[in-house]
Amino acid sequence: MRRALADIAAQTYGDLEIIVVNDGGDHALVTRVIAESDVAENVTVCDTDHPSGRSAAANLGVSAAQTEFIALHDDDDLWHPDFLADGVAWLDAHPGYGGVSMTTEIVYEELRDGAWGEIERVPFWNGMTHISLGEMLVVNRIVPISFLYRRALHDEHGGYDVTLDAVEDWDFYLRVMCTHPIGYLAGPPRAFWTQRPSASGAAANSMFELASEHARDDAIVRDRALSRWIADNDLALPLYIGSVEKRLRHEFSVELASQLERQRHEIVGSMYDHHPLWRRLRKLRARFSRSRSTDGQ
């Protein structure tokens, strides 16, 4: 939290309100860390009696905010100093958009001498130029640290789904994009998504620590949407799509098996061609053939 508050204090945009959600943690420690920061006068603390989960904590923070725009700042992620200034300017210039995501880098960290240190950076969705609903239906292309959006979206679409242990952000984005486009601010990275593949517990990322929950909740979101569609229509189209997928999987499996068999023959043939014993046998065969030809003459 010290790092997150220092990151927010470094923002060039100063008209902000900071809501710290202390989800069942040590209140005295939280207030002490806040008092030591450079943004203490801008902070409001929301305490819970016991851990309530990611979605409930986010909803609590949003409900306490009195601002026009919202950004969720996880304690281990970071912003470029111009993140808020550039995001607010973009949304002011595009009033029809519900929010804006920005170019993001993944920052890999590992624990060294008791502190997390950076070891590598890679682009997140390198080359992305826009946020497409069609692509978002396949996989989430937005991480919370990269997203600034209008507070009014919660009044229109509700909060983060507290029944989901993971992918609650993706579920929220999909609901928003049914009525409002989400913009994308390209260029140099303005958000930095920290990942710690070797970590566990509180220091771990949800995508690693909650991998099974991600897979389960991804299926829940899709099944709910499919159920609503079937209720308004019927099973005919989904059943047809399912049969096409089944046929394509079978054809792919047959083709893949055929390719693997051809590659096996090529590899085995290449091994024989280059094996010393096989080369010697070929020479002996050629010599024997020449000998028989000479004897025949």
C-alpha positions as CSV (number, residue, x, y, z in Angstrom):
1,M,0.0,0.0,0.0
2,R,2.9,2.3,0.6
3,R,4.0,1.8,-3.0
4,A,0.5,2.4,-4.3
5,L,0.0,5.6,-2.4
6,A,3.4,6.9,-3.5
7,D,2.4,6.0,-7.1
8,I,-0.9,8.0,-6.8
9,A,1.0,10.9,-5.2
10,A,3.2,11.1,-8.3
11,Q,0.2,11.8,-10.6
12,T,0.3,15.1,-12.5
13,Y,-3.5,15.2,-12.1
14,G,-4.3,16.5,-8.6
15,D,-8.1,16.7,-8.4
16,L,-8.6,13.3,-7.0
17,E,-10.2,11.3,-4.1
18,I,-8.5,8.2,-2.8
19,I,-10.7,5.5,-1.2
20,V,-8.7,2.8,0.6
21,V,-10.7,-0.3,1.2
22,N,-9.3,-2.2,4.2
23,D,-11.0,-5.6,3.6
24,G,-10.7,-7.1,7.0
25,G,-7.1,-6.0,7.6
26,D,-5.3,-4.3,10.4
27,H,-6.9,-0.8,10.8
28,A,-4.1,0.6,12.9
29,L,-1.5,-0.4,10.3
30,V,-3.5,0.9,7.4
31,T,-4.0,4.3,9.1
32,R,-0.4,4.5,10.0
33,V,0.8,3.9,6.4
34,I,-1.7,6.4,5.1
35,A,-0.5,9.0,7.6
36,E,3.1,8.5,6.4
37,S,2.1,9.1,2.8
38,D,2.0,12.4,0.8
39,V,-1.7,12.1,0.0
40,A,-3.1,11.5,3.5
41,E,-5.4,14.5,3.3
42,N,-7.1,13.0,0.2
43,V,-7.7,9.5,1.7
44,T,-10.9,8.0,3.0
45,V,-10.7,4.6,4.6
46,C,-13.5,2.0,4.3
47,D,-13.1,-0.9,6.7
48,T,-14.9,-4.2,6.7
49,D,-15.3,-6.5,9.7
50,H,-14.0,-9.5,7.8
51,P,-12.6,-10.1,4.2
52,S,-15.5,-9.8,1.8
53,G,-13.7,-10.5,-1.5
54,R,-12.5,-8.6,-4.5
55,S,-15.9,-7.6,-6.0
56,A,-17.5,-6.5,-2.7
57,A,-14.4,-4.5,-1.8
58,A,-14.4,-2.8,-5.2
59,N,-18.1,-2.0,-4.9
60,L,-17.6,-0.6,-1.4
61,G,-14.9,1.7,-2.7
62,V,-16.9,2.9,-5.7
63,S,-20.0,3.6,-3.5
64,A,-17.9,5.8,-1.2
65,A,-16.5,7.8,-4.1
66,Q,-17.9,11.2,-5.0
67,T,-16.0,11.6,-8.2
68,E,-17.0,11.7,-11.9
69,F,-14.4,9.1,-12.9
70,I,-13.3,5.8,-11.2
71,A,-10.0,3.9,-11.4
72,L,-9.2,0.7,-9.5
73,H,-5.6,0.8,-8.3
74,D,-4.5,-2.6,-7.0
75,D,-1.8,-2.3,-4.4
76,D,0.9,-4.0,-6.4
77,D,0.3,-2.3,-9.8
78,L,1.6,1.1,-11.0
79,W,0.7,4.1,-13.2
80,H,2.7,6.4,-15.4
81,P,2.6,9.9,-13.8
82,D,0.3,11.1,-16.6
83,F,-2.2,8.2,-16.4
84,L,-5.0,10.2,-14.8
85,A,-4.3,13.5,-16.6
86,D,-4.3,11.8,-20.0
87,G,-7.3,9.6,-19.2
88,V,-9.5,12.4,-18.0
89,A,-8.6,14.5,-21.0
90,W,-9.5,11.6,-23.3
91,L,-12.9,11.0,-21.7
92,D,-13.7,14.8,-21.7
93,A,-13.0,14.8,-25.4
94,H,-15.1,11.6,-26.0
95,P,-18.3,12.0,-24.0
96,G,-20.0,9.0,-25.7
97,Y,-17.5,6.5,-24.3
98,G,-18.0,4.8,-21.0
99,G,-14.3,4.5,-20.3
100,V,-10.8,4.3,-21.7
101,S,-8.1,1.7,-21.4
102,M,-4.4,2.6,-22.0
103,T,-1.3,0.9,-23.3
104,T,0.0,-1.5,-20.6
105,E,3.2,-3.3,-19.8
106,I,3.5,-6.5,-17.8
107,V,6.2,-6.0,-15.1
108,Y,7.5,-9.3,-13.8
109,E,8.8,-9.2,-10.2
110,E,10.6,-11.6,-7.9
111,L,11.4,-11.5,-4.2
112,R,15.0,-10.4,-3.5
113,D,16.3,-9.8,0.0
114,G,12.8,-9.3,1.4
115,A,11.6,-6.9,-1.3
116,W,9.9,-7.3,-4.7
117,G,12.1,-6.2,-7.6
118,E,11.6,-6.0,-11.3
119,I,13.2,-8.6,-13.5
120,E,11.5,-8.1,-16.9
121,R,8.9,-6.1,-18.8
122,V,6.8,-7.2,-21.8
123,P,4.0,-5.6,-23.7
124,F,0.4,-6.5,-22.8
125,W,-1.4,-7.2,-26.0
126,N,1.4,-5.8,-28.1
127,G,0.2,-3.8,-31.1
128,M,-3.4,-3.4,-29.9
129,T,-5.0,-0.2,-31.3
130,H,-8.6,-0.4,-30.0
131,I,-11.0,-2.3,-27.7
132,S,-13.4,-4.5,-29.7
133,L,-16.5,-6.1,-28.2
134,G,-15.9,-9.1,-30.6
135,E,-12.4,-9.6,-29.2
136,M,-13.6,-9.1,-25.6
137,L,-16.1,-11.9,-26.1
138,V,-13.1,-14.2,-26.6
139,V,-10.7,-13.0,-23.9
140,N,-10.4,-10.0,-21.6
141,R,-8.1,-7.3,-23.1
142,I,-8.3,-4.8,-20.2
143,V,-6.8,-5.0,-16.8
144,P,-8.2,-2.8,-14.0
145,I,-4.9,-0.8,-13.5
146,S,-5.2,0.4,-17.2
147,F,-8.9,1.5,-17.0
148,L,-10.4,4.9,-16.2
149,Y,-14.2,5.0,-16.5
150,R,-17.3,7.0,-15.6
151,R,-18.8,6.6,-12.2
152,A,-22.3,6.7,-13.7
153,L,-21.7,3.2,-15.3
154,H,-22.4,1.7,-11.9
155,D,-25.7,3.4,-11.7
156,E,-26.6,2.1,-15.1
157,H,-25.1,-1.5,-15.0
158,G,-24.7,-2.2,-11.3
159,G,-21.5,-3.1,-9.5
160,Y,-19.0,-5.9,-9.8
161,D,-20.6,-9.3,-9.4
162,V,-20.0,-10.5,-5.9
163,T,-20.9,-14.1,-6.9
164,L,-17.7,-14.3,-9.0
165,D,-14.3,-15.0,-7.4
166,A,-12.5,-14.0,-10.6
167,V,-13.2,-12.3,-14.0
168,E,-15.5,-9.9,-12.3
169,D,-13.8,-7.1,-14.2
170,W,-14.3,-8.8,-17.5
171,D,-18.0,-9.4,-16.7
172,F,-18.4,-5.7,-15.9
173,Y,-16.7,-4.6,-19.1
174,L,-19.0,-6.8,-21.2
175,R,-22.1,-5.3,-19.6
176,V,-20.8,-1.8,-20.2
177,M,-19.9,-2.5,-23.8
178,C,-23.4,-3.6,-24.6
179,T,-24.4,0.1,-24.3
180,H,-21.2,2.2,-24.4
181,P,-18.0,1.8,-26.3
182,I,-14.7,1.6,-24.5
183,G,-11.9,3.7,-25.9
184,Y,-8.2,2.9,-26.1
185,L,-5.4,5.4,-25.6
186,A,-2.4,4.0,-27.5
187,G,1.2,5.2,-27.4
188,P,3.8,4.8,-24.6
189,P,2.7,2.6,-21.7
190,R,0.7,4.4,-19.0
191,A,-0.2,1.4,-16.9
192,F,2.0,-1.3,-15.4
193,W,0.5,-4.6,-14.5
194,T,2.7,-6.4,-12.0
195,Q,2.9,-10.2,-12.1
196,R,4.7,-12.4,-9.6
197,P,4.5,-16.0,-11.0
198,S,6.6,-17.4,-8.1
199,A,4.5,-15.8,-5.4
200,S,1.7,-17.3,-3.3
201,G,-0.8,-16.0,-0.8
202,A,-1.4,-12.2,-0.4
203,A,1.6,-11.4,-2.7
204,A,0.3,-13.5,-5.6
205,N,-1.6,-12.3,-8.6
206,S,-5.2,-13.6,-9.0
207,M,-4.4,-15.0,-12.5
208,F,-1.9,-17.4,-10.9
209,E,-3.3,-17.9,-7.4
210,L,-6.9,-18.2,-8.7
211,A,-6.3,-20.0,-11.9
212,S,-9.0,-22.6,-11.4
213,E,-11.5,-19.9,-10.3
214,H,-10.7,-18.0,-13.5
215,A,-11.6,-21.0,-15.6
216,R,-14.7,-21.8,-13.6
217,D,-16.0,-18.2,-13.5
218,D,-15.2,-17.7,-17.2
219,A,-17.5,-20.6,-17.9
220,I,-20.2,-19.2,-15.6
221,V,-20.3,-15.8,-17.3
222,R,-20.6,-17.5,-20.7
223,D,-23.2,-20.0,-19.6
224,R,-25.4,-17.2,-18.0
225,A,-25.3,-15.2,-21.2
226,L,-26.1,-18.3,-23.3
227,S,-29.0,-19.2,-21.0
228,R,-30.5,-15.7,-21.4
229,W,-30.1,-15.9,-25.2
230,I,-31.8,-19.3,-25.3
231,A,-34.6,-18.1,-23.1
232,D,-35.4,-15.3,-25.6
233,N,-34.9,-17.5,-28.7
234,D,-34.5,-21.3,-28.4
235,L,-31.8,-24.1,-28.6
236,A,-31.7,-24.4,-32.4
237,L,-28.8,-22.0,-33.2
238,P,-26.6,-23.1,-30.3
239,L,-27.2,-26.7,-31.1
240,Y,-26.2,-26.1,-34.7
241,I,-23.1,-24.2,-33.7
242,G,-22.3,-27.1,-31.3
243,S,-22.5,-29.6,-34.1
244,V,-20.3,-27.5,-36.4
245,E,-17.7,-27.2,-33.6
246,K,-17.9,-31.0,-33.0
247,R,-17.3,-31.6,-36.7
248,L,-14.4,-29.1,-36.9
249,R,-12.8,-30.6,-33.9
250,H,-13.0,-34.1,-35.4
251,E,-11.6,-32.9,-38.8
252,F,-8.8,-31.0,-37.0
253,S,-8.0,-34.1,-34.9
254,V,-7.8,-36.3,-38.0
255,E,-5.7,-33.8,-39.9
256,L,-3.4,-33.3,-36.9
257,A,-2.9,-37.0,-36.6
258,S,-2.1,-37.3,-40.3
259,Q,0.5,-34.5,-40.1
260,L,2.1,-36.0,-37.0
261,E,2.4,-39.4,-38.8
262,R,4.0,-37.8,-41.9
263,Q,6.4,-35.9,-39.7
264,R,7.2,-39.2,-37.8
265,H,8.1,-40.9,-41.1
266,E,10.2,-37.9,-42.2
267,I,12.1,-37.8,-38.9
268,V,12.6,-41.6,-38.9
269,G,13.8,-41.4,-42.5
270,S,16.1,-38.6,-41.8
271,M,17.6,-40.5,-38.8
272,Y,18.2,-43.5,-41.0
273,D,19.8,-41.4,-43.7
274,H,22.3,-39.9,-41.4
275,H,23.0,-42.8,-39.1
276,P,26.6,-44.1,-39.7
277,L,25.5,-47.7,-39.7
278,W,22.8,-47.0,-42.3
279,R,25.3,-45.2,-44.5
280,R,27.7,-48.2,-44.3
281,L,24.9,-50.5,-45.2
282,R,24.0,-48.4,-48.2
283,K,27.7,-48.5,-49.3
284,L,27.8,-52.3,-48.9
285,R,24.6,-52.6,-50.9
286,A,26.0,-50.4,-53.7
287,R,29.3,-52.4,-53.7
288,F,27.4,-55.7,-53.8
289,S,25.3,-54.5,-56.7
290,R,28.4,-53.4,-58.7
291,S,30.0,-56.8,-57.9
292,R,27.0,-58.7,-59.2
293,S,26.9,-56.5,-62.3
294,T,30.6,-57.2,-63.0
295,D,30.2,-61.0,-62.5
296,G,27.2,-61.0,-64.8
297,Q,29.3,-59.4,-67.6
